[in-house]
Amino acid sequence: MLEIETDPIDLAELQTYVMQLLGARIEIKPFAKANSLPAFLRDRYSLFAARLLNHRCILLIAADGIDETPGAITKHRALLQRDYPDHLIILIANRISTHNRQRLIAQHVPFIVPGNQMFVPDLAIDLREHFRKQRETPADKLGPTAQLLVLAALQDKLAVWTPTGLAERFDYSIMTMSRAIDELEAFDLATAQVQGKFRHFQFRITGRRLWDAAHPLLRSPVRKRHIVRHNAELARLPLAGESALAHWTDL
């Protein structure tokens, strides 16, 4: 089914949206010949006559509670287009799911979603509002994986610059590496761009400048400190762990 918002369409908002996009006014009035249309069309849509860029149009606004598939809408448009071949038949909706937008576009069905998208192929119009999500600084410090990449770069140990390659190099998941790169971008330490099928990243600065910029963002690997009072008994206990390795081996 066509997942559209069935709240009443604000025609004034539609006119404002078209004016902002095209710098032209869309004149809208009730469609005078609506009563001559088949009853099932009148039940499913509110119809308005309009003029856009000197083209006569019929606007279809789905009635409350009516859900139609893109295929059904295409057939309904074809019926209207047969009787009004010199009109543009345009669907108006407050919201259409991404999947159904793609289906409507594939079937060359003109539609307008006020404030979001205007697709009228007969007028070579495909205008969309893209809201780039603002990149937020994830925290006041770099995460462990992002910190790993900084330290590896400072030691010239980064031979690959894609999330996939880094995941294989350091035995992390690709998603973890992607998030680490996002962090580095958020702190303006690195940039990333898609080249072909892969996302490549690089540090904006290197060497001492990278260290100076990253140093305030690094986390200490020490999580806790415990104070242990020394006494003579401890000195006689057997060594263990790294202390034993250091004492009994050449490590």
C-alpha positions as CSV (number, residue, x, y, z in Angstrom):
1,M,0.0,0.0,0.0
2,L,1.0,3.6,-0.5
3,E,2.1,4.8,2.9
4,I,1.1,8.5,2.8
5,E,0.1,10.9,5.5
6,T,-3.6,11.4,5.4
7,D,-3.8,14.6,7.4
8,P,-5.5,17.4,5.5
9,I,-3.2,19.1,3.0
10,D,-2.5,22.7,3.7
11,L,-2.9,24.3,0.2
12,A,-1.3,27.5,1.4
13,E,1.7,25.5,2.5
14,L,1.8,23.9,-0.9
15,Q,1.7,27.3,-2.6
16,T,4.5,28.6,-0.4
17,Y,6.6,25.5,-1.1
18,V,6.3,25.8,-4.8
19,M,7.0,29.6,-4.7
20,Q,10.2,28.9,-2.7
21,L,11.4,26.2,-5.1
22,L,10.4,27.7,-8.4
23,G,9.8,31.3,-7.7
24,A,6.4,30.9,-9.4
25,R,2.9,30.9,-7.9
26,I,0.7,27.8,-8.3
27,E,-2.9,28.9,-8.7
28,I,-5.3,26.4,-7.1
29,K,-9.1,26.1,-7.1
30,P,-11.7,23.3,-6.9
31,F,-11.9,21.1,-9.9
32,A,-15.1,22.2,-11.6
33,K,-15.7,18.9,-13.5
34,A,-15.1,16.6,-10.5
35,N,-18.8,15.5,-10.5
36,S,-18.4,14.1,-14.0
37,L,-15.7,11.7,-12.9
38,P,-16.3,8.1,-11.9
39,A,-17.6,7.8,-8.3
40,F,-14.6,5.6,-7.2
41,L,-12.2,8.5,-8.1
42,R,-14.3,11.0,-6.2
43,D,-14.4,8.8,-3.2
44,R,-10.6,8.3,-3.2
45,Y,-9.4,11.8,-3.9
46,S,-10.1,15.4,-3.5
47,L,-9.4,17.1,-6.8
48,F,-8.2,20.6,-7.5
49,A,-7.5,22.4,-10.7
50,A,-4.2,24.3,-10.8
51,R,-1.9,26.2,-13.1
52,L,1.9,25.7,-12.7
53,L,4.4,27.4,-15.0
54,N,1.6,28.0,-17.5
55,H,0.6,24.3,-17.5
56,R,-2.8,23.2,-16.5
57,C,-2.8,20.6,-13.7
58,I,-5.2,18.4,-11.8
59,L,-4.1,17.8,-8.2
60,L,-5.0,14.5,-6.5
61,I,-5.2,14.5,-2.8
62,A,-5.9,11.1,-1.2
63,A,-9.0,11.1,1.0
64,D,-8.6,10.3,4.7
65,G,-8.1,6.6,5.4
66,I,-7.5,5.8,1.7
67,D,-4.3,3.8,1.0
68,E,-3.5,3.0,-2.6
69,T,-0.6,1.2,-4.2
70,P,1.6,3.1,-6.6
71,G,0.3,0.8,-9.3
72,A,-3.3,1.8,-8.5
73,I,-2.5,5.5,-8.5
74,T,-0.8,5.0,-11.9
75,K,-4.1,3.5,-13.3
76,H,-6.2,6.3,-11.7
77,R,-3.9,8.9,-13.4
78,A,-4.2,7.1,-16.7
79,L,-8.0,7.4,-16.5
80,L,-7.8,11.1,-15.8
81,Q,-5.1,11.6,-18.4
82,R,-7.3,10.0,-21.1
83,D,-10.1,12.5,-20.5
84,Y,-7.7,15.5,-19.9
85,P,-4.7,14.8,-22.1
86,D,-3.5,18.5,-21.8
87,H,-3.4,18.4,-18.0
88,L,-0.6,17.3,-15.7
89,I,-2.0,14.9,-13.1
90,I,0.0,15.4,-9.9
91,L,-0.4,13.5,-6.6
92,I,-0.1,15.7,-3.4
93,A,0.7,14.1,-0.1
94,N,2.1,15.2,3.3
95,R,4.4,12.2,3.4
96,I,5.3,9.2,1.2
97,S,7.6,6.4,2.3
98,T,11.0,6.2,0.6
99,H,10.2,2.8,-1.0
100,N,6.9,4.1,-2.5
101,R,8.6,7.3,-3.7
102,Q,11.0,5.2,-5.7
103,R,8.1,3.2,-7.2
104,L,6.3,6.4,-8.1
105,I,9.4,7.8,-9.7
106,A,10.0,4.6,-11.6
107,Q,6.5,4.8,-13.0
108,H,6.8,8.5,-13.8
109,V,4.0,9.6,-11.5
110,P,4.3,13.3,-10.6
111,F,4.0,14.1,-7.0
112,I,4.6,16.9,-4.5
113,V,5.4,16.4,-0.8
114,P,5.3,20.0,0.5
115,G,8.5,20.9,2.3
116,N,10.3,17.8,1.1
117,Q,10.2,16.9,-2.6
118,M,8.7,17.9,-5.9
119,F,8.8,15.4,-8.8
120,V,7.2,16.5,-12.1
121,P,9.1,14.8,-14.9
122,D,7.0,16.4,-17.6
123,L,8.5,19.8,-16.5
124,A,11.9,18.3,-15.9
125,I,11.5,19.0,-12.2
126,D,13.0,16.7,-9.5
127,L,13.8,18.9,-6.5
128,R,14.4,17.4,-3.1
129,E,15.2,18.8,0.3
130,H,18.3,17.1,1.8
131,F,18.9,17.7,5.4
132,R,22.5,16.7,6.2
133,K,22.6,15.4,9.7
134,Q,24.8,17.6,11.7
135,R,27.8,15.6,12.9
136,E,27.9,15.7,16.7
137,T,31.0,15.3,18.8
138,P,30.4,11.9,20.4
139,A,32.2,12.7,23.7
140,D,34.9,14.9,25.1
141,K,37.5,12.2,24.4
142,L,38.3,9.8,21.6
143,G,37.0,6.2,22.0
144,P,39.6,3.4,22.3
145,T,39.4,2.4,18.6
146,A,39.8,6.0,17.3
147,Q,42.7,6.4,19.7
148,L,44.2,3.2,18.3
149,L,44.1,4.7,14.8
150,V,45.8,7.9,16.0
151,L,48.6,6.0,17.7
152,A,49.0,3.7,14.7
153,A,49.3,6.7,12.4
154,L,51.9,8.3,14.6
155,Q,54.0,5.1,14.4
156,D,53.5,4.8,10.6
157,K,51.6,1.5,11.1
158,L,48.6,2.4,8.9
159,A,49.1,0.7,5.5
160,V,45.4,0.7,4.7
161,W,42.8,3.5,4.9
162,T,39.4,1.9,4.6
163,P,37.1,0.5,7.4
164,T,37.4,-3.0,5.8
165,G,41.1,-2.9,5.6
166,L,41.5,-1.5,9.1
167,A,39.1,-4.1,10.5
168,E,41.3,-6.9,9.1
169,R,44.5,-5.2,10.2
170,F,43.5,-4.7,13.8
171,D,41.0,-7.5,14.2
172,Y,38.0,-5.3,14.8
173,S,34.6,-5.3,13.2
174,I,34.0,-3.1,10.1
175,M,31.2,-1.2,12.0
176,T,33.6,-0.4,14.9
177,M,36.2,1.0,12.5
178,S,33.5,3.1,10.7
179,R,32.4,4.6,14.0
180,A,36.0,5.3,14.9
181,I,36.5,7.2,11.6
182,D,33.3,9.1,12.3
183,E,34.8,10.1,15.7
184,L,38.0,11.3,14.0
185,E,36.0,13.3,11.6
186,A,33.8,14.8,14.4
187,F,37.0,16.1,16.1
188,D,38.3,17.4,12.7
189,L,41.3,15.1,12.9
190,A,40.5,13.2,9.7
191,T,38.4,13.4,6.6
192,A,36.7,10.6,4.7
193,Q,35.2,10.2,1.3
194,V,33.8,7.4,-0.8
195,Q,35.9,6.3,-3.8
196,G,34.2,3.7,-5.9
197,K,32.8,1.1,-3.5
198,F,35.0,2.0,-0.6
199,R,35.2,4.7,2.0
200,H,38.7,6.1,2.4
201,F,39.9,8.3,5.2
202,Q,43.0,10.2,5.9
203,F,44.3,12.4,8.8
204,R,44.2,16.1,8.2
205,I,47.6,16.5,9.9
206,T,50.5,14.2,10.7
207,G,53.4,13.8,13.0
208,R,53.9,16.3,15.8
209,R,50.9,18.4,14.7
210,L,48.6,15.3,14.9
211,W,50.0,14.4,18.4
212,D,49.5,18.0,19.7
213,A,45.9,18.0,18.4
214,A,45.0,14.5,19.6
215,H,46.8,14.5,22.9
216,P,44.0,16.4,24.8
217,L,41.5,13.9,23.5
218,L,43.3,10.8,24.5
219,R,42.1,8.6,27.3
220,S,44.4,7.1,29.8
221,P,44.6,3.3,29.6
222,V,44.7,3.2,33.4
223,R,41.1,2.6,34.6
224,K,41.7,2.3,38.4
225,R,44.5,2.8,40.9
226,H,44.8,0.8,44.0
227,I,47.1,1.7,46.9
228,V,48.7,-1.3,48.5
229,R,50.6,-1.0,51.7
230,H,54.0,-2.7,51.6
231,N,55.1,-5.0,54.3
232,A,57.8,-7.6,54.7
233,E,55.5,-10.5,54.0
234,L,54.8,-9.3,50.5
235,A,58.5,-9.4,49.6
236,R,58.6,-13.2,50.4
237,L,55.5,-14.0,48.2
238,P,56.2,-15.8,44.9
239,L,56.3,-13.6,41.8
240,A,53.5,-13.9,39.2
241,G,52.3,-12.4,35.9
242,E,54.5,-9.9,34.3
243,S,56.7,-9.6,37.4
244,A,57.6,-13.3,37.1
245,L,58.2,-13.0,33.3
246,A,60.5,-10.1,33.9
247,H,62.4,-11.9,36.6
248,W,62.7,-15.3,35.1
249,T,62.9,-14.6,31.4
250,D,64.6,-12.2,29.0
251,L,61.3,-10.5,28.1
